[in-house]
């Protein structure tokens, strides 16, 4: 089983919200031991009120999910048995945890409403907020 979490810290007042997310891929085995792989992603320097900033942040989240679900920046880790499933779960959980309507919209450009529901992304609340 893979467990991912995203932790968010908002620092308003800089024109853009700064968000820090950590992806954790649990149960990645290396030498018959379980390891936790974490990768920190920040939106620092991005204006998340603009589409370009939101798309760049989404790209950063995708890259982080890819890293933690493959080699985890360590050569001695064995990737999970389902790297694509791990990737989708890590990305979905990060989007849900960030809880940013614009970021959810970018996610929905390449994922279905069913994918969003699977990862607990509240699309209805996002639509109601508009």
N, C-alpha and C positions, 0 to 999 in steps of 0.2 A: 504494500500500500504506500502511496506517495502522499506526503502531506506538504502543502505549501501555504505560506502565510504572507501577507503583505502588511507592513506596518507603515502608518502614514503620520507625518508631522507637518502641519500647515504653519507657515510663517508669513502672515499677511503683511502688506505694507510695502512691498518691493515692486509693485506693478504686476507681478505674477506670483502665483502661489508656488512655494517650493515644497515638493513632495518627495519623501524618502521611502522607498519600498525595498523590502528584503524578501527574496524568494528563498524558500527552504524546500529542498527535495530530500525527504526522509527516506530511509531504508535503501540507500544506494550502497550496495555491498562492495567492499574491497577487502580481499584477504579474509573472507568470512566474518567481517565486522560491519556494523551499520554506521554510516556517516551522515552528517547533515551538511549540505552544501548551501551556502548563502551567497547572494550576489546583490550588492546594493545599487539601486538606480535612483538618480535624482533628476528633477526637472529644472535644476538651477540653470539660469541663463536662458530659459525658454519662456515665452509669453503664451500661457495656456488659454488665453482668451482669443487667440488667433489660430486659424486652422493649421498653419505651418508649424507652430509650436506644439500643438496637440499631436500632429502626425509624427513629429520628431520624438516626442515623449513615448508615443506608442511604439516607434521603432526601437527605442532603448529598452522598453519592456519586453518586446519580442526577442531581442538579442540576449537579454538576461535569462529569459525562459529557455532559450536554446542552449546556453552555456550550462545552466544547472541541470538540464535534462540530458546532457551528453557527457562531456568530460569533466565538468565542474571545475575547470582550471587546475586540475590535478591529474597527473598521468597515472597514478595508481588506482583510480576509481574505475569501477566497472559501470558502464551506463545502465540505466534501468531497462528491464526487459521490453517495455513499451515506451520508447522515447517520444513518439508522437503524442501518445496519450498524456504523458508527463508534461510535455510542452503545452498542450492545450489546457490542461488543468492549471498549470502555473500561470499562464497568461490570463485565463479566465478569472482566477482568484485575485490576481493583481488588479484587473479591471474592476472587479466587484469591490475590492478594498479601497481603491482610489475614489470610487463613488463620484466621478466627474462626468456629467452628462455629455460633454463634447468628446471625451475619451471613449465613452460607451458608444457614441455614434461612429467613431472611427473603427472600433471593434466590430460593429454590426455591418460595416462595409464588406467584410470578408467572412463573417460568421452569421449563422442563423439565429432567430429568436429562441429556437430550441437549444442551441449551444449556450446562449446567454442564460437561459433558465437552468440548464444543467449545472452551471457554475454559480448560481445564486445571484446573478446580475439582475437587479430590479429595473427592467425596462419600463414598466408601467409608471413607476415613480419618476423616472427620467422624463417621460412624456408629459406627466402631470405638472412637472416643474416648468415646462415651457410656457 
